[in-house]
């Protein structure tokens, strides 16, 4: 029998770079039905699908792709939603190249099935008849039981996953969020051009219609404590508060006017809608020359946001090379297309100011790559070469730390040496009985899908303990 010839990967339609850099509309435009069918037809429907093993939330990938060959979006959505509470989000922001697509059999040829793009297509094009159908893929939902109450602190991807899983199985779930909008990092951290707020709202609204209750402006450890939640009758508590305390470089000039953490800069632009000032009351810091420090997705988001907010030149300073960058390849490619300048093997050692205390230059020390470090990447080694990059704005995107507001109010909870919550890796349970945690507050800054995977593991354990588990 002749070997099946595999068609090339279907390209994703995108806004032209020269046009998109002037707006905050979504860059990737999504597949048409014909494009989705063509890409789905590339899937080999392997007997032992390696792609599923690469998915943190265990999606039955071939089961959701198979119906798409015939254009059956409803069946595809049902298969997808069994495992993923936020498919429209994951299809846009997950690093598929390092997960499901990275272990796809076709990846050996360099062109794996575009699983993330197909996931987005299904989520965007499924027209649910009810909230139950949108959340579970079926037309019936379990009625909430007043005797099974679960609380989630934080409304980011891990908590939303817990809420969706448990609510669809009959638990009465309440989510407490410190900010005035729901979504966590999906709202304040990821720009509109990569993840539209309307997509997050749609996912949250479906949870709300299913019976999940949301309370905003409730700060864990201040407005509400874990102990108080148990006294109010909650049977389990999930902590998904993220790790939003910014890190700076610890070099001279950190406190100059014009030095921002990426967390603050992106929160101003995203949650505060600074891109629409003065329609919204949050101003952004203006600058012609911007330097972003870091090489991850947050650095790419900050650099591309700065361009859209009027910067004439945006440079990314990263201490390793292009190949070692942790950011998604697609995000780096989009940044390059839009005109972001990259300084590789460059480590900032001083932020230099003028007489008024305003940032003027970023002094950088040239690096070379040495032996691999603990992460497996080659360690940057400093040289004797220095150079300056003009900048009125520096955005520091080198990671975050745990915010201690809730943790300080919960002294019985065990933390590790970095200040993150210690959990049982299989169940997500903390040192406090029936208190679970997941996402960045456990792992430090990581991906949306890894936070969702942690939420799913915890939700399965909670459901089993409360007698509403089904093994999925």
N, C-alpha and C positions, 0 to 999 in steps of 0.2 A: 504494500500500500504506500502510495506517495505521501511524503511528509507534508503536513499542512503548512502552507505558506502564510506567514504572519504579516499583516499589513503594517505600515509605519504607524507610530503613535499619533493620535489625532491632536493637532495643536489646539491650544486654548485661545480663543479670540480675546484680544485685549485692546484697551484704548491706546492710541498712538502716544508714544512717549512725550512728544512735543506738546501734545494737547493735555494729557493727564497731569503733567507737572503743574498745570495752572488750576487744577480743581481737586476736590476731595471725593469725587465719585469713584466707585469701585473700579479698580484697574482691570481685573479679570472679568470678562463679560459673561462667562458661562457657556456651556454647550447648548446647541440646538438639539432637538430630538434626533435628527438624522446623524449628527455628530456623536451623540451618546450611544446610539445603536451601533455605529461603526466601531467605536472604541470598545464597547461591550463584546462585540464579536471577536475581538482579539484575545479574549480570555480563553485559556485552554481547558477550563473546568477540570483541573487536576483532581485525581482520585485522593491524593494526599496534599491538600492546598497549604503550602508553606506560608502564604500571605496571612492567613488567619493567626498563625503563631506570632507574627510580627505586630499584631494589633493589640494595644493595651486594654481595649474593652471587648476583645474576643468576637468581633463582628464575623458572622458567617458570610464572608465576602463573596464567594462564588454563588451563594444562594441569592444574594441581592443583585448580582450582575447578570445572571442567566436570564431573568425575565426581560431585561432591558434590550436584549437582542431583538425581541418582538415588539419593543416599545411599551411593555406592560409596567408602567411606573407604579401602579397601586401594589402589585405583588412584590415588586422590588422594595418599596417603602416598608411593607409589612416585615420583610426579612431583615431589613436594616434596623428598624426601630425596636426589634426585639432586644437589641444589645446596646444601642446608642441613644442617649437622651437628647443629644445636641448634634444631629447629623449635618445640618446646614452650617454650623460653626466649624465642625471638624473638617468638613470638605474644603474649607477655605484656609484654615490656619495650621493644620497638623503637618508635621514634617514627614510626610508619607515616604519620601525617598530614604529615610533612615528606619522605617518601620515596615508597613505592609508591602509597599512597592519595592523596598530595598531587598526583600526576600522573595519577591515574585520570581517564578521560574524564568520569565522572559527578561528579567533584569540582567541575566548573563549575557544577553545580546546588547544591553545598554538601553533597551526600550521596554520597561515594564508596563503592564496595564495601568492606565491613569485612574487608579482606584479612588483617589481623593476627588478628582473632577467628576467622576460618576456619582460619588456620594453626594456631592453638592447638587448635581443635576436632579437627582431623585428627590432630595429634600426640598429644593426650590420649586419643583414641578408637581409634587403630590398635592392634590386638592382634597383635604380631609373633610368628611361630612360631619365630624364631631371632634371634640377635644380628645375623647377616648381613642378614636381612630388615629388621630395625629400622634398621640403619645405611645400607643401600643401596637398600632397596625391592625387592630381589631375594632369591631363596632360595639363592644361592651366593656365596661370597666367595673371593678370591684367597688362597692359603696364604701366610703370612709368609715372606719370604726372609731367611735369616740374613746374606746378603752385602749387604743394603741396610738399613742401620741409620740412623735419624734421631732426633735428640734435640730435645726442646722444653724450654726453661727457663721455668717458670711454667705454671700450670694454669688460666689464665683463658680467656675466649672465643676469643681469637685462636689460642692454642696448641691448644685442644680442636678447633678447626676444622682446623688443620693435621694433628693426629693422626688425626681421622676420615677426612679425604681420603686421606692417604697409606696408612693401615692398610687401607683398603678396596681399595687397589690393590697390596697385597703388601709394603709396607715394614714393617720391624720398628721400631716407634716407642716411645720411652721418654720419659716426661714427668717432670721434676723440679720439685717444688713446695716453696717455702720454708715455707708454713704447714702445719698438721696436718690440714687438710681441703682437698679439691679443688674447684676452681670459680673461684678468684680473686674478682673483684668480684661475681660472681654469688652467692657465699656470704657474703662479709664486708660487701659494700656495699649490697646490695638487700634490703629487709626481707621477712620471711616473708609478710606480707600482700599483697605484690606479686609475689613469686616464691618459692613454697614450696621448701624445701630438698630435699624428696622429688623434685621435678621435675628439679633439677640432678643429684641422685644417679642418677636413672633414666638420664639422658643419659650420665653418666660410666660407669655400670655397663655400658652397651651397648658403649662403647669398650673397656672392660676385657675383656669377653667376646670381643670381636673380636681381642684379642691385644695391645692397647696396655698397656704396663707403666707403673705410676705409683709414684713414690717421694715421700713427703711428708717434711717437715723437712729438705729439701735446699736450702740457700741458694746460689743462683748467685753465684759470685765468692768464696764461702767454702768450702762443702762440696764444690763442684764448679766447675771453670773450663771455659771453652770450649776451651782448648788441651788439657786432659785428655780431653775428650770425643772430640776427633779422634784422640788417641793410643789411645783405647779402640776405635777402629774405626768411629766414626760418620762417615757420608759428608756429612752436612749438619746444621746446628744452627739451630733457630729460637728467637729470643729474644722472649718475650711476657710480660715481668715487670711490665707495668703502670707506673703512675706514682703510687705511693702516699705520697709524702712530702708532708705537708700544708702549705698556705699559711695564714698568719694575716694579720690586717689591718695590722699594723705601726703600731698606734696605742697611745697610753698605756693601760695596763691589760691588755695581751695576756697577761700572766703571772699574773693574778689567779686565785684558787681559784674554779672554776666556769666557766672558759673552756676549751672543748674544740674541737678540730678535728672536722668532721663525720666524717672518716675514723675517728678513735678512737671517737667516740660510736657510730657505726653498727657498727663492728667489735665493740665490747663487746656491743651488743644482738643482733647477728646471729650472728657466729661464736662469741662467748662465751656466747650464750643468756642474757643478763642479764635478759631479760623473764621468765625462769622462776626467778630467784633466790628462795630459796636452794637450789632443786633443783640448779641449776648454780652454780658458785662464783664467778661474775663479778658483782659488784654494779654497779648503775648509779648515777649521780649524781642524787639526788632534788632536785626544785625545783617550786615552785608556778607561778612565772613564768619562761617560757623565751623567749629571742629567738634566732631563726635568721637568719643573715646570708647572703643569696644568693638567686638566683631560678631555679636549675636543678633537675633531677630529684633531685640529692643533697639540696638544701635541702628539697624536698617530703618526701623520705623521712625526713629528720631531724625535721622538724616533726611529721609524722604519728606517728612512733615516740614522740616525747616525750609526745604526748597519750595514747598507749596505756600509757605508763609512769607515768601519774598526774599530769601537769602540769595545772593548772587553767586556765592561759591561755598559749597559744603564739602568738607574733607573728613574722611573717616580715618582715624589713627588706630592701627591694630598692631599688636606686638609680634604677631606671627605672620604667616603668608596667607594668600588667598585659599590655598588648599586646606588650611587648618581652621578656617572660619567656621564657627558653630551655627551660623545663620543658615536658613534654608537657601538652597541654590537659587530657587526662583526669586526670592527676595533680593539676593545680591545682584542677580541679572537685571531685575527691574530697576534697582538703584543705579547700576552702571548705565543702563539705557537712558535714565532720566538726568544723567550728568553728575552724579555724585563722584567725587574724586577720592581715590583710596591711597593712603600712605601705609604700606605694609612694612613689617619689621621696624615699627616705630613706636616707642614707648614714651609717653609724656612724663617729664621729670620736674617741670616747673610751669606754673601758670603766671605769666608776667603781666603786671598792670601798669597803668599810667599814673600820673600824679594825683588824679582824682579817685584812684582806687578801682578803676574800671579795667576789665580785661583788655589786653592789647595783643598778646602773642601766647602761643603754646610752644614751649621749648621741648623738643623731642630728642631722645637718644636713640640712635640707630642700633638695631639688634641683629644677631645672626642666630640661626637655629642650632641648638646643641643636641644632647641626648634626650630621648623621650622622658617625660615626667610621669607622675602617678596616673594621669588621665590617658596616657598612651601617646599624647602628642609631643612633638619635639619641643624642648624647653627653650624659650628665648634667652639669649645670652647677650649682655650689653657690650658695645664697642666704645671706642673713644670719639666717635663721630656724633655731633649734635647739629640740629638745625631748628629754625623757628618757623611756625606757621601763623600768619596773621589771623586774629580772631577777636571779635567783640562778644562772641557767645561760645561757650564750651558746654557741651552736654555730655555728662558722664554716665556711660551705660556699661558698668562693670559689675553688675549684680546688685542684689538686695540682701537685707538681713531680716530676721524675725521681728515683727512689731510686738513689744512686750506688754501692751495694755491688758489683754486677756490673760497672758501667761503670768504676769505679776499678781493678778487677782485669783490665780488658781495655783497656789503653792504646792498642792499635792501632786501636780502633774510632772512626771519625769521629763527632763530635757537633756539633750546631748550637749557636748562641749561647745557647739556652735550656737546653742540657744534654740534649737528646733525641737519639736515634740518627738519623743521616742514612741514608736508604735510596734505592735506585732505585725510583721510584714505580710502575713497571710490573711489577717482579719482587719487590720487597721485600728485595733483597740489600743488605747493608751494605758498608762499605769493605773488609771482610774476606771473601775468597773463600769461598763456600758457607756463609756465616753470614747468616741472614735475620732480619728483625725486623718486628713489627707491633703494632698496638694503641696504647695510651696512651704507651708508652715511645718511640714515634715521633711521634705527633700531639699529645701532651698529652691531658688528660682529654676523652674523646669518648664516643660511644655504643657499646653492645655490638655492634650490627650493623656498624658501621664497623670495629671490631676484627676481627670475623669476616670481613668483606670483605678486609681486609689479609691475614689468615691464608690465605684461599682463594687470593689472588693468589700468595703465596709458595709455597703447597703445589703449585700448578700448575707453577710454575717448577722446584721441587725434583723433582717427579715427572718432568718432561720431561728434566731433566739426568740422572736416575738410570735413565731408560729404561722408566718405568712410567706415563707420562702417556697420557691418552686424549683430551685436548682439552676435557673438560667442566669 
